[in-house]
Amino acid sequence: MPASSHTEAGPLGAGTPNTGGPPLLEAHGIVKRFGSLLANDITFFDVRPGEVIALLGENGAGKSTLAKILYGYYAADAGEIRVRGLRKEISSPRDARALGIGMVFQNFTLIPALSVFENVALFQNDLPAIMRRGDLLARMRSYSKRFQIAADPRQPVRELAVGEQQKVEILKQVLAGARVLILDEPTKVLAPQECDGLFRTIAELRAEGFGIVLITHKLREVLDCADRIAVMRQGRVVDIVDRATASQEGLLELMFEGALAAPPRPAGISAQHGGAAVLALKGVSTLAGAGGTALRDLSINIRPGEIVGIAGVSGNGQRELGELILGLRQPRTGTKLLWGEDASRWSTATVREKGVASIPDDPFALACVPQLTVRENLALGTGGRYRAGLALDWQKLDGDMARSFAKLGFPRPHFEARAATLSGGNLQRVVLARELAHDPKLIVALYPTRGLDARSTMTVRALLTGARADGAAVLLMSEDLDELFAMSDRLLVLYRGAIAGEFDPADFRSETVGPPMVGAGRHSDAA
Ligand SMILES: Nc1ncnc2c1ncn2[C@@H]1O[C@H](COP(=O)(O)OP(=O)(O)OP(=O)(O)O)[C@@H](O)[C@H]1O
């Protein structure tokens, strides 16, 4: 059984409170199978008071499954859960909540039309006594202050930014009595400044003796914020390490059973660089649409063999820009040219047939149908490529997709499995394998490494730079400035649907690129 001790002064700065007593939560001998797949085989895992324990592991390692068992969402096939040293049956999230275990999922469960207060109040129905509105409001205000959760109780949730919604989720759980909070990839959807806010809240919770389970793929976050790190591989917790003794290299070795070999470096920028524009937007504006962002007077050129990065806080028009290029929305004014032809009114099918690939920001919502099988999802949007009379040539599709998975170095999922049963990262891999299977000439990639483990992230980055070397044009949208700086030949900042700055590699610094991302220091020399 892995053993470890608390670090003396926690990395979050507050110092680990020495609350003593048994762990808040323990898992012993937990086994969970899905058919023949052993998703969890956990000898031991525990969460102590006043600590952040990170749960790390490659895509499909079993992290979410363990979290869902602890939260009563899945029933384990075997094993025992103890809460404060006592054996407990947790058969539903309701049981878990009654025992002080809360979980914040990747997809929030708030009701957009209701106010913050109503959302929090609705969740409190498990409390033993009916709480009066005034009491709950007072407690809400006090908890918000203590845990640095700035939330106006009257504001409708739909008006909140993603980071604010996440904090309301945390508030809701804490008010309902959670002492253990499981956060499933909480920073996956957050902008950098929102991450800082989340970590401040986590620090306050930790200082008050809460136990936090942080599931993440971001090693820097783990090393900055966790007291202990549990590493999972193929359903097992293979080690629990103290942060004081942990290193990035050591964690990668534990996750991937050995050193992580860097993928071969692509040959560099292709000779085709500088040719005629693959995509040219000329003064394009669009309507906002329901809840969306209007694009305003966008002029962007992308040439073959070029990666143009789009920096910006999510929600500033990235999704709409992707949809515009794909033909899912049309310019109200201005022109969209693809390979020199006016493509403003082209259908999505035509755009895709011409060689445009799309990696959208939310594979579950925008690129996959969860109820369909992996194979059916791999056929989505492939147009006439696999048509054989009235049917589809599934064999050809299987062969192409198997090759694409192999090229990407991703393990091939069962093509018959329903997409809904895949882990988040594995579903993202399916979208990538489909979109990159046929050497696209223009790749529109929104947050393409979101939710991927370190190895898959390296592969995807190498693949995009490799596509550039082969003459493809890439539009890379990301909130991760390190990723953008490492990969882009040029960087545009998107703010409220307009270009707020353009930067060459010599100016790739967060002090320079960061301000226009939040509307400060607006550059007028936009593309
Ligand atoms: N409901 C389900 N039915 C069938 N298989 C499932 C189900 N839920 C998860 N799995 C499988 O269990 C394995 C572990 O999945 P899990 O979601 O726990 O991984 P993870 O470590 O959280 O991955 P990621 O980092 O990609 O989110 C995967 O192979 C996944 O396909």
The ligand as a Gaussian input file, in Angstrom:
#p B3LYP/6-31G(d) Opt

LIG

0 1
 N      -20.501000       3.666000     -18.560000
 C      -19.474000       3.049000     -19.114000
 N      -19.639000       1.945000     -19.898000
 C      -18.594000       1.319000     -20.463000
 N      -17.302000       1.693000     -20.309000
 C      -17.072000       2.778000     -19.546000
 C      -18.133000       3.511000     -18.927000
 N      -17.588000       4.550000     -18.242000
 C      -16.258000       4.464000     -18.428000
 N      -15.950000       3.404000     -19.203000
 C      -14.594000       2.993000     -19.612000
 O      -13.793000       2.886000     -18.450000
 C      -12.458000       3.322000     -18.728000
 C      -12.082000       4.410000     -17.732000
 O      -12.819000       5.569000     -18.048000
 P      -12.722000       6.889000     -17.158000
 O      -13.729000       7.847000     -17.698000
 O      -12.809000       6.520000     -15.730000
 O      -11.235000       7.354000     -17.512000
 P      -10.486000       8.706000     -17.128000
 O       -9.200000       8.314000     -16.459000
 O      -11.383000       9.595000     -16.363000
 O      -10.154000       9.281000     -18.585000
 P      -10.053000      10.785000     -19.203000
 O       -8.785000      11.361000     -18.696000
 O       -9.996000      10.537000     -20.669000
 O      -11.294000      11.530000     -18.776000
 C      -12.458000       3.810000     -20.172000
 O      -11.938000       2.779000     -20.978000
 C      -13.922000       4.040000     -20.483000
 O      -14.211000       3.832000     -21.854000

